[in-house]
Amino acid sequence: MTTPRAGRVDALQFCNWSRKIFEQMRAAGLSAVHATVAYHEGFRPTVDRIIAWNARFREHADLILPGRSAADLIRALSSDRTAVILGLQNPLPIEDDLGLVAVLHDLGIRVMQLTYNNQSLLGCGWQDADSGLTRMGREVIREMNRLGMLIDLSHAGERTALEAIEASARPVAITHATPAAWRDGKRQVSETLMRALAQSGGMLGLSLYPHHLRDGSGTTLAAFCEMAARTAEIVGVRQLGIGSDLCQDQPDELLAWMREGKWTRPDPAQPPPKFPPQPAWFQDSRGFANLADGLRSAGFAPADVEAILGANWQRFFRAAFRPAVEGEPWQPRS
Amino acid sequence: MTTPRAGRVDALQFCNWSRKIFEQMRAAGLSAVHATVAYHEGFRPTVDRIIAWNARFREHADLILPGRSAADLIRALSSDRTAVILGLQNPLPIEDDLGLVAVLHDLGIRVMQLTYNNQSLLGCGWQDADSGLTRMGREVIREMNRLGMLIDLSHAGERTALEAIEASARPVAITHATPAAWRDGKRQVSETLMRALAQSGGMLGLSLYPHHLRDGSGTTLAAFCEMAARTAEIVGVRQLGIGSDLCQDQPDELLAWMREGKWTRPDPAQPPPKFPPQPAWFQDSRGFANLADGLRSAGFAPADVEAILGANWQRFFRAAFRPAVEGEPWQPRS
């Protein structure tokens, strides 16, 4: 296959990384993938995760490179490699220290969620009672805006998400979710939130994780792409992308930890959770070819298909990772 | 005063940093200063020290900027500021983890000593029995060579220093010391070591810390500059610079910690150590003007004075901080 001009982009993966997976990214024409580095780790273990990524970047330099800037994203395109953008699903790695935001930025982190399901020091996830952004949350948003670290609201509560959109001087993202009207649940995104996100210039990445899909693992490609068409009517076709939430080759034992971290104990009466099987049409990154077919069948023009599958995230990430110039408003709100 | 074209450089200071001290650097025409970030700190407290530097860089951006690359050193010159190069006097911050070298490099560390007086995981300081570089020491040298992190042998034992010069594919430095023939003691540098350093393209920075001066605090400017002239005959005038070891405004209580860290207890029979007074002609960075006068009086040509007071370190640092290109030998030994 030929790599599309803008390159395709997956705005969220958390795979059990291997050369095979990086080769599949190349086969899929992915020019950038946002990869989760940490869920429930504090600062020090996060540094170990980053060291592991530095080793992967050296070992697989023919397939991947660190995606830290617009220049890196362009370099990935021109050298037929995948820029891996490192991100955090939880602000635990910054502890209670504003200075650690710049430290993690220096180490290559370019995306951070303010909350992961639960209350954090910055705001609230969708599973606790949401009292909105904290004062520290507002400080961290200002610092992320300054550095060019993208704010991701995927697991936030609705009030926290709406307040973060309002507080951020730069557009934010929900890298991986689906509309709540399609797959019911507070983890998904309400129309109110989608409209606020779109109005501020933000991006929505559509998730392909079965628990985010209307009919779970049995959801058809046609149903997914129809939902994409309806979502594009709400957020605009230029602000829609893919964030597959692909957890390829992960052992089932990881799932309880991903969901709950270390703050609670598993209920012995419940069987341990298992990863649901991926839909047949999105088993790994190469499913992007099926998405292209499906979106065309759902009525998207070819240019819109490429926008959703990559060009939108390319444009958005290139701007999002640029450091703010002191004293210059980032992007005037219209 | 006008800033000399190449800028002056101090290759080692560990002051109690303040705006006053940064203003004195400017008054002295210092375009670069290598500042010690950590002596006996592990990784995590070193990160806190770096966070404090990040705050200083923001607060005093009109006077200082981070010195991470040749471009930064040139930017400092063109904007009349001082590039502060962050360094470690001890390899404790990398713990036993080769991956932390790149992490600290990403955080801005550009110089590291392999040992500080005592045995380290990498080699031996001058106060323990020196069995030379360890296997980890050789790995770390290779990694520092790759990244463009300068190896500093100021507090090393002679065997470790000689083996490090041999093992390093890139020139190394002794940022702050004086010749042992002038100020007796194993902390200072033998003629053998000076010649090996010079032959490999390395730099020697002359210290102005009274315990490194022949007559301590009472050493005259003329005596210091005569010693510089004799040292230039050994290492070459192009490989000589200044590394003042200035510990300005530090409380005396810090000295025992600087010397011994936490591995021993103070001897209650001994009075706690005090910082010796600086010679009258080098109380702070502005003493560089006196050094210029003294070196001229000792017979150095004006161009050689500027070489020793800055141009040599400028040239050396610019090359030292350039990352190695994979698969290319750094600098062929002649």
Interface residues (C-beta under 8 A of the other chain):
Chain A: F43 R44 V47 D48 I50 I51 A52 N54 A55 D97 G99 L100 A102 V103 D106 L107 G108
Chain B: F43 R44 V47 D48 I50 I51 N54 A55 D97 G99 L100 A102 V103 D106 L107 G108
